[in-house]
Amino acid sequence: MASHPLWQLTITRFREFLREPEAVFWVFAFPVLLACALGLAFRSQGPPEVLAGVLAGPAAAGMEQTLATGGGMRVRTLDRPQADVALRHGAIHVLVIPGDPVTYEFDPSRPESRVARYVIDERVQAAAGREPAVRAADRPVTVAGSRYIDWVVPGLLGMNIMGTGMWGVAFSVVQARVRKLLKRLMATPMLRSHYLLSHMLSRLLFLVLEVTALLGFARLVFGIPMNGSLFTLAGFCLLGAVTFSGLGLLVASRAKTVEGVSGLMNLVMVPMWIFSGVFFASENFPDAMQPFISLLPLTALNEALRGVMIDGAGVTALVTQAAILLTWTLLSFTAALRMFRWR
Amino acid sequence: MSAAEPALRCRGLVKRYGDVVAVDGLELEVHRGECFGLLGPNGAGKTTTIEILEGLLSPDAGDVQVLGMRWEHDASRLRQRLGIQLQETQLSDKLSVEEVLRLFRSFYSQGPAVDELIASVGLDTKRTAWYSKLSGGQKQRLAIACALTGDPDLLFLDEPTTGLDPQSRRQVWDLLRGLKQQGRTILVTTHYMDEAHAICDRVAIVDQGKVIAQGTPTELIASLGAEHVVAFALRDGVELPAEAALLRLPGVRRASLHDGGGTLIVSHLHEALPALLRAVQAPDPFSLLTTHSATLEDVFMSLTGRQLREE
């Protein structure tokens, strides 16, 4: 076993990777840091506060008192120029001008301003003695998996599987070609299939580590949900890794320089970062583009990962995504093997 | 393979790159157990030839037999029995000597243990050192160790000492002599005539894709018909004697003239030198006058009229 060429090639790839500190950072630390940053930016902390402004004047103090009663609202008294700036910057949602009638100034295109207008009006009316016509009670419910961080972590996982899969294979293949190491290996009895397989196998070793690192972190720190089976999730991670190794191999199959392969790599990856729903839903793009977007391998992988983690979907619900990934795998490997330049 | 069969034979080898003919009908025969040198200037077609013999390039025409086998039919069997060092391979920077050899060893069905290989090229103190930390000579010895991992019958070494300092070159030579003593056949390319003389049993001088002379280094030098070389240059204004006049001088076998000077190949230095001094009728005429024993460099020059290495 220890002297089998496939094992030796795999362990060699593994060593080369671990001895490259930058590579270790981009594969393991970067996605965790990114998840961390996104989690902080979009953390949920109860219902959002209403930011109200009161225009300075004789009745301002009374109005400020009325609005502040009950909490959940930040109230400031502002003069006209200050109020204009604050409205423009979104530092206040609504400007209240006391008088008869009480006037609410706000930009109706901002959803939070429209909500704030009704919350403020409610307090103003209640303070004036209005009784509710119908008794109502609130029961706040937090649905697991509805937060942004729950949605973005599977996307980050998909993006990471794509990035490491493509870079891991393409970079080392092209470097071996540039250094004439590929040619030297061709001068030994080494089997070409062993060389290519070793890249896949070492990818799988890394995959276990990087998926564990990112998901473990996101689970511990943000408590992201895992509603489906871990087995199905592992299966899709594996399929994704194989798909993107194939694409990496294809991109590297003829490139003669590291710069050349970097360019090709960006050509393939950047569109998928944008279209495949990593940071924002791909439904934001026009309907006409949707059929193409849904055929991209990262779209399929992200849909599958979100399906398993958030919706608890099983394999049967994700057959389409699995089929898209398998098709990409077959096409890219076939093309890569046909085009591969061994010298 | 019978004992009489050559380790390597090629006939009418041709390789073209576009309009450029890199190898032009080259013929070679390497006997078992000898160290055979392909000597020639850069661009003579040595590397193309050796890569065809190694099965890494296919020729446009010609016939190649290695260890009695052919690349078309027996590639995988041949690969197990050949040891190859390429001119410009860079191994992975961040792998140790031991890890590199363990990897290469895994490709061969038989061969020495990794420890033995490390000892045989004298890298014991460097076994855990990364490739990037090795000196040029140590890298080259590791490359040779990689070529030895399958205990090969036939070794191909492409310019194994190019770019090395004199001490490292000698270490590589010692290593190659040791390998020859183990009965291995070695085909080595070089553009250093002293290297060919030091390690090769037989040499083929290659120029413009053809073998232009072949034999033992001693035979090739003897083919000059004399064993001393006189090189001279004259001061400005001193008239150069005619080539025919120089050839008539006692002990001179060959003469070639160039701008303001010339080279004589002579058999009896004690006769030729005074005669040359007499032939040039001027007070203090020489800006340069040196003599040396004839080398393969002189053989190349007398065959092509050019220097082996343009410096």
Chai-1 contact restraints between the chains, C-beta under 6 A:
chainA,res_idxA,chainB,res_idxB,connection_type,confidence,min_distance_angstrom,max_distance_angstrom,comment,restraint_id
A,S3,B,S106,contact,1.0,0.0,6.0,A-B,restraint_1
A,P5,B,S106,contact,1.0,0.0,6.0,A-B,restraint_2
A,P5,B,F107,contact,1.0,0.0,6.0,A-B,restraint_3
A,Q8,B,L103,contact,1.0,0.0,6.0,A-B,restraint_4
A,Q8,B,S106,contact,1.0,0.0,6.0,A-B,restraint_5
A,T12,B,L103,contact,1.0,0.0,6.0,A-B,restraint_6
A,E16,B,S92,contact,1.0,0.0,6.0,A-B,restraint_7
A,E16,B,K94,contact,1.0,0.0,6.0,A-B,restraint_8
A,R19,B,K94,contact,1.0,0.0,6.0,A-B,restraint_9
A,R179,B,Q90,contact,1.0,0.0,6.0,A-B,restraint_10
A,K180,B,E88,contact,1.0,0.0,6.0,A-B,restraint_11
A,K180,B,T89,contact,1.0,0.0,6.0,A-B,restraint_12
A,R184,B,L86,contact,1.0,0.0,6.0,A-B,restraint_13
A,R184,B,T89,contact,1.0,0.0,6.0,A-B,restraint_14
A,A187,B,I84,contact,1.0,0.0,6.0,A-B,restraint_15
A,T188,B,F107,contact,1.0,0.0,6.0,A-B,restraint_16
A,P189,B,R79,contact,1.0,0.0,6.0,A-B,restraint_17
A,P189,B,Q80,contact,1.0,0.0,6.0,A-B,restraint_18
A,P189,B,F107,contact,1.0,0.0,6.0,A-B,restraint_19
A,M190,B,F107,contact,1.0,0.0,6.0,A-B,restraint_20
